Amino acid sequence: MYKKIAVAYNETPEAERALLSAIELAKSLGAELRTITVMADVPAYAVFAAAGDPSLPQTLEDDREKFYQALQEKAKALALHHGVEVVSHVVEGRQIESIVHFLREQKADLLVLGLHLRDLHITRLWSTVYELAQEAPCSVLGVH
């Protein structure tokens, strides 16, 4: 049924629940598992802060890369703990377009997303989930 499963993965508890569900699904189906993480941009204030400390933009960029590397290592360790291998991907760009491009490139059969149970930004969440569901070239599973 599903041979290539992708998980939209970030630092949120919802994404971790999605990853755990995808791990179990990949394990039961013998499917490949991949995570896709879209890096957040360096904050805009970094440009202004550079006037006071010219090394700050590079420091922020280094910290950003370390953060995403640690996040991917966490995903790999979690999957390995459950007996599943995961290949992690980190990309830059606009969230929806980057994920859809990744799904097409990887020929994913299923995208697993974590859904917020309650959130003050619910309209933003649902517009992202809805847009991904409309644009994704594969099935989409939302996990609570």
SVG drawing of the C-alpha trace seen along z (x, -y; Angstrom):
<svg xmlns="http://www.w3.org/2000/svg" viewBox="-9 -49 41 54">
<polyline fill="none" stroke="black" stroke-width="0.4" points="0.0,0.0 2.4,-2.7 6.1,-2.1 7.5,-5.6 6.3,-7.6 7.3,-11.2 6.8,-13.1 6.7,-16.9 8.9,-17.2 9.9,-20.1 10.4,-20.8 6.7,-20.7 5.0,-18.0 2.6,-17.5 5.4,-16.7 6.8,-14.2 3.4,-12.5 3.3,-12.4 6.8,-10.9 5.9,-8.2 2.8,-7.3 4.8,-7.2 7.4,-5.0 4.8,-2.4 3.1,-2.6 6.5,-2.2 7.4,0.7 4.1,2.5 4.2,2.0 7.9,2.4 8.0,-1.1 10.8,-3.6 10.5,-6.5 11.8,-10.1 11.4,-13.3 11.2,-16.7 12.0,-19.8 11.7,-23.3 14.3,-25.6 12.9,-28.8 14.6,-32.0 17.2,-33.8 15.2,-36.6 15.0,-39.9 16.4,-41.7 19.7,-40.1 20.4,-42.7 19.9,-45.5 21.8,-43.7 24.8,-43.3 25.4,-47.0 26.3,-46.5 28.1,-43.2 29.1,-42.2 29.7,-38.6 26.1,-38.1 24.5,-37.1 27.0,-34.3 26.5,-33.2 22.8,-33.1 23.2,-31.0 25.6,-28.6 23.1,-28.2 20.3,-27.6 22.2,-24.9 23.1,-23.2 19.5,-23.3 18.2,-21.6 21.1,-19.0 20.1,-18.2 16.5,-17.9 17.3,-15.4 19.5,-13.4 16.6,-13.2 14.3,-11.9 16.9,-9.3 17.4,-8.1 13.7,-7.9 13.1,-5.8 16.1,-3.6 14.8,-3.0 11.6,-1.6 13.6,0.5 13.1,-1.7 15.6,-3.6 14.7,-7.1 16.4,-9.4 16.2,-13.0 16.0,-16.0 16.3,-19.7 15.4,-22.2 15.0,-26.0 12.3,-27.9 8.6,-28.4 7.0,-25.7 4.2,-24.4 6.2,-24.6 9.3,-23.0 7.3,-20.1 5.3,-19.5 8.6,-19.6 10.1,-17.1 7.1,-14.8 7.3,-14.8 11.1,-14.4 11.0,-11.5 7.9,-9.9 6.3,-9.7 3.0,-7.7 2.0,-9.3 2.6,-12.5 2.1,-12.4 1.4,-15.6 0.9,-16.4 -2.3,-18.3 -2.5,-20.8 -5.1,-19.8 -5.8,-23.4 -3.9,-26.4 -4.4,-30.2 -3.2,-30.2 -5.8,-27.6 -6.6,-29.4 -3.0,-29.5 -2.6,-25.8 -5.7,-24.8 -4.8,-26.8 -1.3,-25.1 -2.8,-21.7 -5.6,-22.4 -3.1,-23.7 -0.8,-20.8 -3.7,-18.4 -4.7,-20.1 -1.2,-20.3 0.4,-17.1 0.9,-14.5 0.1,-11.7 -2.2,-10.8 -2.1,-12.9 -2.6,-11.5 -3.2,-14.0 -2.2,-12.7 -3.7,-14.0"/>
</svg>
